[in-house]
Amino acid sequence: MKVKEVMTTVLITANKEAPYKEVAEKMIARDVSGILIVDDQGLLVGLVSEKDLFRILYPYYQSFYERPEEYKNFEEREEKIKEAFTHPVEKFMAKNLITVSPETPIMEAGATMLAKKIHRLPVVENGKLIGIVTRKDIYHAILNSHLK
């Protein structure tokens, strides 16, 4: 099977300048764990996932090691989300994206996701964003084809 057989083509996107709150609201409303980020020309420039939100709320090891007192008040850490919500999503998004083509075998796409510890891959053809494929898409396609 190829990615084009299992990918989603109805895309949920947000502009890179959108505030994080707007993107988070879109994720919740659409019940997705990640959103593709585009520039003003509609070109793919990043991706935001729920993991990116966790990175904002929890310290990197180095920060915690250098200033542990700043991270011991968990209620205060939770309040940081209000500040983060006002920033453009471009500040928090993943920028160095791995993409696949519609002709990529789904087993290759799945292997890439496992190796890189990611859950979704944008599908690009001739430089244009045309879809997205997730671990769930691949998992369901493989199981459905072999359970019949």
ChimeraX attribute file (.defattr): number of C-alpha atoms within 10 A of each C-alpha:
attribute: neighborCount
match mode: 1-to-1
recipient: residues
	/A:1	14
	/A:2	16
	/A:3	26
	/A:4	19
	/A:5	15
	/A:6	21
	/A:7	20
	/A:8	17
	/A:9	13
	/A:10	9
	/A:11	13
	/A:12	17
	/A:13	19
	/A:14	23
	/A:15	22
	/A:16	25
	/A:17	15
	/A:18	16
	/A:19	18
	/A:20	26
	/A:21	18
	/A:22	15
	/A:23	25
	/A:24	21
	/A:25	11
	/A:26	18
	/A:27	19
	/A:28	11
	/A:29	9
	/A:30	12
	/A:31	9
	/A:32	13
	/A:33	15
	/A:34	23
	/A:35	23
	/A:36	25
	/A:37	25
	/A:38	19
	/A:39	14
	/A:40	9
	/A:41	7
	/A:42	14
	/A:43	14
	/A:44	22
	/A:45	17
	/A:46	23
	/A:47	25
	/A:48	25
	/A:49	21
	/A:50	13
	/A:51	11
	/A:52	15
	/A:53	17
	/A:54	11
	/A:55	11
	/A:56	15
	/A:57	17
	/A:58	15
	/A:59	16
	/A:60	10
	/A:61	10
	/A:62	9
	/A:63	12
	/A:64	14
	/A:65	11
	/A:66	9
	/A:67	12
	/A:68	13
	/A:69	9
	/A:70	13
	/A:71	16
	/A:72	11
	/A:73	10
	/A:74	12
	/A:75	9
	/A:76	12
	/A:77	15
	/A:78	12
	/A:79	11
	/A:80	14
	/A:81	16
	/A:82	11
	/A:83	10
	/A:84	18
	/A:85	17
	/A:86	13
	/A:87	15
	/A:88	18
	/A:89	26
	/A:90	21
	/A:91	13
	/A:92	19
	/A:93	21
	/A:94	16
	/A:95	14
	/A:96	9
	/A:97	12
	/A:98	13
	/A:99	18
	/A:100	21
	/A:101	21
	/A:102	21
	/A:103	13
	/A:104	15
	/A:105	15
	/A:106	25
	/A:107	15
	/A:108	13
	/A:109	22
	/A:110	23
	/A:111	12
	/A:112	18
	/A:113	17
	/A:114	12
	/A:115	9
	/A:116	10
	/A:117	9
	/A:118	14
	/A:119	16
	/A:120	23
	/A:121	24
	/A:122	23
	/A:123	24
	/A:124	16
	/A:125	13
	/A:126	7
	/A:127	10
	/A:128	11
	/A:129	19
	/A:130	18
	/A:131	23
	/A:132	26
	/A:133	25
	/A:134	21
	/A:135	18
	/A:136	13
	/A:137	18
	/A:138	21
	/A:139	14
	/A:140	13
	/A:141	15
	/A:142	15
	/A:143	10
	/A:144	10
	/A:145	9
	/A:146	8
	/A:147	6
	/A:148	5
